[in-house]
Amino acid sequence: MKLLVTGGAGFIGSHLLQLLAQRQDIETVVYDNLSAGRKEHVPSSMRLVVGDVRADALAELFATEKFDAVIHLAAQTMVPYSIEHPNVDCDVNLKGIVNVLECCRRYDVKNIAFSSSAAVYGDNLHVPLQETEAPLPTSFYGLTKMAGEHYLRLYHDLFGINATILRFANVYGERQGTGGEGGVVSIFCKLLAQGKGVTVFGNGEQTRDFVYAGDIAQALLKAVQLDGCHVINVSTCKETSLNELLAAFRQAVGHDFPVAYGPAREGDIFRSVLANDRCQEYLGFVPAMDINEGVRRTYADYLDKIAK
């Protein structure tokens, strides 16, 4: 299989490329504008093409390479940024996915996997959230992800492209920046590595479904080989409170640290967890990384990075 990974030099992409580097049966090309991604995330065995998913140059790449499948990760991923800059969020996330899908249609690429988000659900208390819940995003980021899902559905219905939509829970892991979903893990890494304490808004009992990026990578590779059109949560289906996350960090750091509890922030979701029945049904896989081990790896990677 010849595979294109857009946004492959980024956080989740780096985990996916690690996995793909072990597959001799898959030839991988990475397309990234390096606005957030880094060249060193791309294995030497893979071709990196620097470019924007909105650009006409993408069609030239499709025409030359004759891809079998696409994993589309390139996106604007910051929820606060989307609120402040909805025009940019819309331009990157919607123009990008439409350009990718048009290239798939024009150059007969039959399979695509799309990185969506739990943000499409909005503040929904019907936990664990099933894929059948009506999307009601509360951010422009969630809105553009929801619209992107509908574009994939229509390209499947109208043009027969196999389209798998993966709604990620709160992703964390090595090489993550301090923004995006699950960014609290990286924020804690940064503060604790500097010997500082951390601040929790609320009583710490608010929950999230933290899913390790390496597990996300496995789900993406399985998803891009599916026939049909599917919407699948990728999650642990486990609620982890921020207090439990802090306990995992105490293990990783090896000592206690100051924790300040402040007022809860208006608009913050108190409980968030996604069902993963479809992940098991369609992908034969559910994320299995233990939060303590995942945090240990993430913190160790952060320490290693700042030591260099």
C-alpha positions in Angstrom: 0.0 0.0 0.0 1.2 3.5 -0.8 0.0 5.9 1.9 -0.1 9.6 2.3 -0.1 11.1 5.8 -1.0 14.7 6.0 0.3 16.5 9.1 2.5 13.5 9.7 5.3 15.5 11.3 3.1 16.6 14.1 2.4 15.1 17.6 0.0 12.3 16.7 1.7 11.9 13.3 5.0 11.2 14.9 3.5 8.2 16.7 1.9 7.0 13.5 5.2 7.3 11.6 7.0 5.2 14.3 4.4 2.5 13.7 4.5 2.7 9.9 8.3 2.6 9.9 8.0 -1.0 11.0 5.8 -2.0 8.1 7.7 -3.1 5.0 4.4 -3.5 3.1 3.5 0.2 3.3 5.3 3.0 1.5 4.7 6.2 3.4 4.8 9.8 2.1 4.5 12.6 4.6 2.9 16.0 3.7 3.3 18.8 6.3 3.8 22.5 6.3 5.9 22.3 9.5 3.9 25.0 11.2 3.6 22.7 14.2 5.4 19.6 13.0 9.1 18.9 13.0 11.3 17.3 10.4 13.0 15.1 13.0 9.7 13.3 13.6 9.9 11.9 10.0 11.9 8.6 9.7 14.7 8.7 7.1 13.0 5.9 5.2 10.0 8.2 4.4 9.7 11.1 2.0 8.8 14.4 3.5 7.1 16.9 1.2 6.7 20.4 2.8 3.5 21.9 1.8 0.0 23.2 2.9 -3.1 21.0 2.5 -4.9 24.0 1.1 -2.4 24.4 -1.7 -2.7 23.4 -5.4 0.6 21.6 -5.0 -1.2 18.8 -3.2 -2.9 17.8 -6.4 0.5 17.6 -8.2 1.7 15.2 -5.4 -1.4 13.0 -5.9 -0.9 13.0 -9.6 2.7 11.9 -9.3 2.6 9.4 -6.4 -0.7 7.5 -7.1 -1.6 6.9 -3.5 -3.8 4.0 -2.4 -4.9 5.6 0.9 -4.7 8.8 2.9 -4.6 9.5 6.7 -5.6 13.1 7.2 -4.1 14.6 10.4 -3.3 18.1 9.2 -5.5 20.6 11.0 -5.8 23.6 13.3 -6.2 21.8 16.6 -6.3 24.5 19.3 -9.8 25.1 20.8 -9.0 28.5 22.3 -7.4 29.6 19.1 -10.5 28.6 17.1 -12.6 30.9 19.3 -10.3 33.8 18.8 -9.7 33.1 15.1 -12.7 31.3 13.6 -11.8 32.4 10.1 -8.4 30.7 10.2 -9.8 27.6 11.9 -12.4 27.3 9.1 -9.9 28.0 6.3 -7.4 25.4 7.5 -9.8 22.7 8.7 -12.5 22.9 6.0 -10.6 24.0 2.9 -7.9 21.5 3.9 -10.2 18.4 4.1 -12.1 19.5 0.9 -8.8 19.8 -1.0 -7.7 16.4 0.2 -11.0 14.8 -0.7 -11.1 16.3 -4.1 -7.6 15.0 -4.7 -8.8 11.5 -3.6 -11.8 11.8 -6.0 -9.7 13.0 -9.0 -6.9 10.6 -8.6 -8.9 7.5 -7.6 -7.8 7.1 -4.0 -10.2 4.7 -2.4 -9.5 5.0 1.3 -9.2 7.8 3.8 -9.1 8.0 7.6 -9.9 11.4 9.2 -8.8 12.6 12.6 -11.9 14.1 14.3 -12.5 14.8 17.9 -14.6 14.5 21.0 -15.1 18.2 20.6 -18.0 17.5 18.2 -20.1 16.3 21.1 -19.9 19.5 23.0 -21.1 19.6 26.6 -23.1 16.4 26.6 -23.7 14.6 29.9 -24.9 11.3 28.4 -21.6 9.5 29.3 -20.1 7.4 28.1 -20.8 9.2 24.8 -21.9 7.0 21.9 -21.3 7.8 18.3 -25.0 8.0 17.8 -25.3 11.2 20.0 -26.2 14.3 18.1 -23.1 16.5 17.7 -23.5 19.9 19.3 -20.0 21.4 19.4 -19.3 24.4 21.7 -16.2 25.6 19.8 -15.4 26.5 16.2 -12.8 23.8 16.3 -15.5 21.2 17.1 -17.7 22.8 14.5 -15.2 22.4 11.7 -14.4 18.9 12.7 -18.2 18.1 12.6 -18.4 19.7 9.1 -15.4 17.7 8.0 -17.1 14.5 9.0 -20.1 15.4 6.8 -17.8 16.1 3.9 -16.4 12.6 4.3 -19.9 11.1 4.5 -20.9 12.8 1.3 -17.7 11.9 -0.6 -18.4 8.3 0.4 -22.1 8.5 -0.7 -21.5 10.4 -4.0 -18.1 9.0 -5.1 -17.6 5.7 -3.3 -14.6 6.7 -1.2 -14.1 4.5 1.8 -14.2 7.0 4.7 -13.5 6.3 8.4 -13.9 9.1 10.9 -12.1 8.6 14.2 -13.3 10.8 17.1 -10.3 11.0 19.5 -10.8 11.5 23.3 -8.1 13.5 25.1 -4.9 12.5 23.4 -1.6 12.7 25.3 1.9 11.3 24.9 5.5 12.0 24.0 6.2 15.0 21.8 2.9 16.8 22.5 2.8 20.5 22.6 1.1 22.5 25.4 -2.1 23.1 23.4 -4.9 21.0 21.9 -6.9 18.4 23.7 -5.2 16.6 26.5 -2.7 19.5 26.7 -3.1 19.5 30.5 -0.6 16.6 30.5 2.0 18.6 28.7 1.4 21.7 30.8 1.9 19.6 33.9 5.1 18.1 32.4 6.5 21.5 31.7 5.7 23.0 35.2 6.9 19.9 37.1 10.1 19.7 35.1 10.8 23.3 36.2 10.3 22.3 39.8 7.1 24.3 40.0 3.7 23.3 41.4 0.5 23.0 39.3 -2.9 24.7 39.4 -6.2 22.8 39.1 -9.3 24.7 38.3 -12.1 23.2 40.4 -11.9 20.4 42.9 -9.9 18.0 40.7 -12.8 15.5 40.4 -13.6 16.6 36.9 -12.9 13.7 34.5 -11.4 13.2 31.1 -10.8 10.2 28.9 -7.1 10.3 28.4 -6.0 8.2 25.4 -2.3 7.5 24.6 -1.1 8.7 21.2 0.6 5.3 20.4 -2.9 3.7 20.7 -4.3 6.4 18.4 -1.7 5.5 15.9 -2.7 1.8 15.9 -6.4 2.8 15.4 -5.5 5.1 12.5 -3.6 2.4 10.6 -6.5 -0.1 11.1 -9.1 2.5 10.2 -7.6 3.5 6.8 -8.0 -0.1 5.6 -11.8 -0.3 6.3 -14.4 -0.4 3.6 -17.6 1.7 3.8 -18.2 4.8 5.9 -17.8 4.7 9.7 -17.7 7.0 12.7 -15.7 5.5 15.5 -14.7 6.8 19.0 -11.1 6.1 19.9 -11.0 6.1 23.7 -10.2 4.1 26.8 -13.9 4.4 28.0 -12.4 5.2 31.4 -13.0 8.4 33.4 -9.7 9.7 34.9 -10.1 12.6 37.3 -7.5 15.3 37.4 -6.7 14.2 40.9 -6.0 10.7 39.6 -3.8 12.3 36.9 -1.9 14.1 39.6 -1.3 10.8 41.4 0.1 9.4 38.1 2.4 12.4 37.9 3.6 11.9 41.5 4.7 8.4 40.5 6.4 9.7 37.4 8.2 12.5 39.2 9.1 10.5 42.2 8.0 13.0 44.8 5.1 15.2 45.9 4.6 18.7 44.6 2.4 21.7 45.4 -1.1 21.7 43.9 -3.2 24.9 44.0 -7.0 24.5 43.6 -8.7 27.5 42.1 -12.3 28.3 41.0 -13.8 26.2 38.3 -13.6 27.9 34.9 -16.9 28.8 33.3 -17.7 26.5 30.4 -15.4 23.7 31.4 -17.0 20.3 31.0 -17.1 18.3 34.3 -17.3 14.8 33.0 -16.0 13.5 29.6 -15.7 9.9 28.5 -16.3 8.2 25.2 -17.7 4.7 24.6 -15.4 2.4 22.6 -17.6 -0.4 21.5 -17.3 0.4 17.8 -13.5 0.6 18.2 -13.6 -3.0 19.3 -16.2 -4.0 16.7 -14.7 -2.4 13.6 -11.0 -2.2 14.4 -10.7 -5.3 16.7 -8.8 -3.0 19.1 -9.3 -0.8 22.1 -6.7 1.6 23.6 -4.9 -0.2 26.4 -2.2 2.1 27.7 -2.4 2.5 31.5 -2.5 6.2 32.5 0.4 5.7 35.0 2.7 4.1 32.4 1.6 6.6 29.7 2.3 9.6 32.0 5.7 8.0 33.0 6.7 7.8 29.3 5.5 11.3 28.5 7.3 12.9 31.5 10.5 11.0 30.8 10.4 12.1 27.2 9.9 15.7 28.2 12.9 15.5 30.6 15.0 14.0 27.9 14.0 16.7 25.4 14.9 19.6 27.7 18.2 18.0 28.7 19.4 18.0 25.1 
